[in-house]
Amino acid sequence: MNDGTRVFVVPLKNITVADRGAVTFQCESSHPDTTVRWYKNGAELVVGASHHRIHGDGQQCLLTIDSVGLDDAGDYCCRMLDSDAATKAVLTVKGQLVWCAPALWHHIAPDACGRCA
């Protein structure tokens, strides 16, 4: 942008991924030297404190989760430190179905058969 205002020119997009899959949130700033913070459900994600990997080149802002778990589902936000600009998206994690053979159904876990794990 010509007036110096920093904005996200490419916003985050909602993503649906299978449990144990990999996912990368990506957004792009209008300036090449942007510093951002990432949040999940309003809490800041700290580099090295979890399995979230924050990376990018100053203009491309990336958050990668290499092995997604069901607890990774939620609202994600990328916020610029030097402006009020922010972009948000939702991560939906699909669980795996667990099916039991009918003969084993009664003996193993009747409440777990045919439901998402």
CORBEL-V611519 format. One record per residue. RES is the residue in one small letter. SS is DSSP state (helix for helix, strand for strand, loop for the rest). PSI is psi as a letter, one per 20 degrees, with the letter a starting at -180 (none if undefined). Layout:
((RES:SS:PSI) (RES:SS:PSI))
This chain:
((m:loop:q) (n:loop:h) (d:loop:j) (g:loop:i) (t:loop:p) (r:loop:p) (v:loop:r) (f:strand:o) (v:strand:h) (v:strand:o) (p:loop:r) (l:loop:q) (k:loop:q) (n:loop:q) (i:strand:p) (t:strand:p) (v:strand:q) (a:strand:q) (d:loop:p) (r:loop:j) (g:loop:a) (a:loop:q) (v:strand:q) (t:strand:p) (f:strand:p) (q:strand:p) (c:strand:r) (e:strand:p) (s:strand:q) (s:loop:i) (h:loop:q) (p:loop:i) (d:loop:l) (t:loop:p) (t:loop:p) (v:strand:r) (r:strand:q) (w:strand:q) (y:strand:q) (k:strand:p) (n:loop:k) (g:loop:i) (a:strand:p) (e:strand:p) (l:loop:p) (v:loop:p) (v:loop:p) (g:loop:i) (a:loop:i) (s:loop:a) (h:loop:j) (h:strand:p) (r:strand:o) (i:strand:p) (h:strand:r) (g:strand:a) (d:loop:j) (g:loop:h) (q:loop:g) (q:strand:p) (c:strand:p) (l:strand:q) (l:strand:o) (t:strand:p) (i:strand:o) (d:loop:h) (s:loop:n) (v:loop:p) (g:loop:r) (l:helix:h) (d:helix:i) (d:helix:i) (a:loop:q) (g:strand:a) (d:strand:p) (y:strand:q) (c:strand:p) (c:strand:p) (r:strand:p) (m:strand:q) (l:loop:h) (d:loop:j) (s:loop:r) (d:loop:j) (a:loop:p) (a:strand:q) (t:strand:q) (k:strand:q) (a:strand:r) (v:strand:p) (l:strand:p) (t:strand:p) (v:strand:p) (k:strand:p) (g:loop:r) (q:loop:q) (l:strand:q) (v:strand:o) (w:loop:p) (c:loop:q) (a:loop:p) (p:helix:h) (a:helix:h) (l:helix:i) (w:helix:g) (h:loop:h) (h:loop:h) (i:loop:f) (a:loop:n) (p:loop:h) (d:loop:i) (a:loop:i) (c:loop:p) (g:loop:j) (r:strand:r) (c:strand:p) (a:loop:none))
